[in-house]
Amino acid sequence: MTAFFEGHRDPTVQPVPASVVEKVDAADTTLHNPQRAVISLGSNLGNRLETLQGAVDALEDTPGVRVKAVSPVYETEPWGVQPGTQPSYFNAVVVLKTTLPPSSLLERAHAVEEAFHRVREERWGARTLDVDIVAYADVVTDDPQLTLPHPRAHERAFVLAPWRDVEPEAQLPGRGAVADLLDTVTHDGVEPRKDLELRLPE
């Protein structure tokens, strides 16, 4: 757990249902029959790099989740708002293996956001942390609670670029190769930050 949580009860653990924890605890060391998932992280308020690292560590601390890869960091102009009205984002992608079902992984994602004081007051609003499930195994669903893959991932360079960096041969279910999708979208306002780095949890 990162220093962010030192001296505090970890609020991100609570939303994971007890029944799910019981089922995955035994499999946690081996992750028997795990599924691969891709998570997009973004932050444009506060200490952005520290927040992204805290999110990576909180995901690793989840029973039934193992972080396998963390992408380079990108700095991105805010999406869906007038230029100059918000600070720029730091964005990254995390690849993980998990025995959690998509619904429980979504609950954990929301809990991690809340732990970093994410406020949902307006669409495209600034936020301390955004945690989105981009893809889960090969699942394709239009469930309004969790659409998979993420319905806008294929048009967002700030998702596709870091994902391609960490998994050059990655496929977005139902859409095709991530590298090919990246060639079809604008890269304006999406810049790699080679001076910054997120570490894999120990």
C-alpha positions in Angstrom: 0.0 0.0 0.0 1.3 3.5 -0.8 2.1 6.3 1.6 -1.2 7.8 0.6 -3.0 5.3 2.8 -0.6 5.3 5.8 -2.4 5.9 9.0 -5.8 5.4 7.4 -8.1 2.5 6.9 -8.1 1.5 3.2 -11.5 2.5 2.0 -11.0 0.8 -1.4 -11.4 -2.7 0.1 -14.9 -2.3 1.3 -16.9 -2.4 -2.0 -15.5 -5.8 -3.0 -18.3 -8.2 -1.9 -17.4 -10.6 0.9 -18.6 -13.5 -1.2 -16.2 -12.5 -4.0 -13.3 -12.2 -1.5 -14.0 -15.6 -0.2 -14.0 -17.1 -3.6 -10.7 -15.5 -4.8 -8.7 -15.7 -1.6 -7.8 -19.3 -2.2 -6.9 -18.7 -5.8 -5.0 -15.5 -5.0 -1.5 -17.0 -4.9 -1.9 -18.9 -8.2 -4.8 -16.9 -9.9 -6.2 -20.2 -11.2 -7.9 -19.6 -14.5 -7.4 -15.8 -14.5 -8.8 -13.4 -17.1 -6.8 -10.6 -18.6 -8.1 -7.1 -18.2 -6.8 -3.7 -19.4 -7.4 -0.6 -17.2 -6.9 3.0 -18.2 -5.8 5.6 -15.6 -6.0 9.4 -15.8 -5.5 12.3 -13.4 -5.4 16.0 -13.9 -5.7 17.3 -10.3 -3.3 17.3 -7.5 0.0 15.2 -7.7 -0.9 13.4 -10.8 2.0 11.0 -11.0 1.6 10.0 -7.3 -2.1 9.5 -7.8 -1.5 7.2 -10.8 1.1 5.2 -8.8 -1.3 4.9 -5.9 -4.0 3.6 -8.2 -1.6 0.9 -9.6 -0.7 -0.1 -6.0 -4.3 -0.2 -4.9 -5.2 -2.5 -7.8 -2.4 -4.8 -6.9 -3.6 -4.8 -3.3 -7.0 -6.2 -4.5 -7.6 -9.9 -3.7 -7.8 -11.8 -7.0 -5.8 -9.2 -9.0 -2.2 -9.1 -10.1 -0.8 -6.2 -12.1 1.3 -7.6 -14.9 2.4 -4.5 -16.8 2.3 -0.7 -16.5 2.6 1.5 -19.5 4.7 4.7 -20.0 3.1 7.9 -18.9 1.5 10.3 -21.4 0.5 13.9 -20.9 -2.8 14.7 -22.6 -5.0 17.7 -23.2 -8.4 17.3 -21.6 -11.1 15.5 -23.7 -14.4 17.1 -24.5 -13.7 20.6 -23.0 -12.5 23.9 -24.3 -8.7 24.2 -24.5 -7.1 25.9 -21.5 -10.1 25.4 -19.2 -8.6 22.4 -17.3 -5.1 21.2 -16.4 -3.6 18.5 -18.6 -3.9 14.8 -17.7 -1.3 12.2 -17.0 -2.5 9.0 -18.5 -1.4 5.4 -18.4 -2.6 1.8 -19.0 -2.3 -1.1 -16.7 -2.6 -4.8 -17.8 -3.6 -7.2 -15.1 -4.8 -10.8 -14.5 -7.8 -11.2 -12.4 -10.2 -13.8 -11.0 -12.8 -11.1 -10.3 -15.8 -10.9 -12.6 -16.2 -7.7 -14.6 -18.8 -6.3 -12.2 -16.6 -6.7 -9.1 -13.6 -5.3 -11.0 -15.8 -2.3 -11.8 -16.7 -1.9 -8.1 -13.0 -1.9 -7.2 -12.2 0.7 -9.9 -14.9 3.0 -8.5 -13.6 2.4 -5.0 -10.1 3.3 -6.0 -11.4 6.5 -7.6 -13.3 7.4 -4.4 -10.2 6.7 -2.3 -8.5 9.5 -4.2 -11.5 11.8 -3.8 -12.9 11.5 -7.3 -16.0 13.8 -7.6 -18.6 13.1 -10.3 -20.3 16.5 -10.7 -20.1 17.0 -14.4 -19.3 15.0 -17.5 -15.7 15.7 -18.8 -15.0 17.5 -15.5 -11.6 17.6 -14.0 -10.8 14.7 -11.6 -8.2 13.5 -9.3 -8.4 10.0 -10.7 -10.2 8.2 -13.5 -10.1 4.4 -13.6 -11.8 2.8 -16.6 -12.0 -0.8 -17.7 -10.9 -0.8 -21.3 -11.2 -4.5 -22.0 -11.9 -7.7 -20.1 -10.8 -10.9 -21.8 -12.6 -11.1 -25.2 -15.9 -9.9 -23.7 -18.1 -7.8 -25.9 -21.3 -6.5 -24.2 -23.5 -3.4 -24.3 -24.6 -3.8 -20.7 -25.4 -0.2 -19.6 -23.6 -0.8 -16.2 -20.4 -1.8 -17.9 -20.0 -1.7 -21.7 -17.1 -3.8 -22.9 -14.8 -3.0 -24.4 -15.0 0.7 -23.4 -17.2 2.3 -26.0 -14.8 5.2 -26.8 -11.4 3.4 -26.3 -11.0 2.9 -30.1 -11.0 6.6 -30.7 -8.8 7.8 -27.8 -5.0 8.1 -28.5 -4.4 8.6 -24.7 -5.7 5.0 -24.3 -4.4 3.4 -27.4 -0.8 4.8 -27.4 0.2 3.7 -23.9 -1.6 0.3 -24.5 0.4 -0.2 -27.7 3.6 0.7 -25.9 3.1 -2.0 -23.3 1.5 -4.6 -25.6 2.5 -4.0 -29.2 0.3 -6.9 -30.5 -2.8 -6.1 -28.4 -6.2 -6.5 -29.8 -9.3 -4.4 -28.8 -12.2 -6.9 -28.8 -14.5 -6.3 -31.7 -12.4 -3.5 -33.1 -9.1 -5.0 -34.1 -5.4 -4.3 -33.5 -4.6 -1.5 -31.1 -1.7 -0.4 -33.3 -3.9 -0.1 -36.4 -6.6 1.8 -34.4 -4.0 4.2 -33.2 -3.1 5.0 -36.8 -6.6 6.2 -37.4 -6.9 8.7 -34.6 -5.4 12.1 -34.0 -2.4 12.3 -31.7 -2.8 16.0 -31.1 -2.3 16.9 -27.4 -1.1 13.4 -26.5 2.6 13.4 -25.7 4.8 10.8 -24.0 6.5 11.9 -20.8 9.8 10.0 -21.0 11.0 11.8 -17.8 8.2 10.1 -15.8 7.8 6.5 -14.8 5.3 4.3 -13.0 6.7 1.2 -11.3 5.2 -2.3 -11.0 4.2 -3.1 -7.5 6.7 -5.2 -5.6 
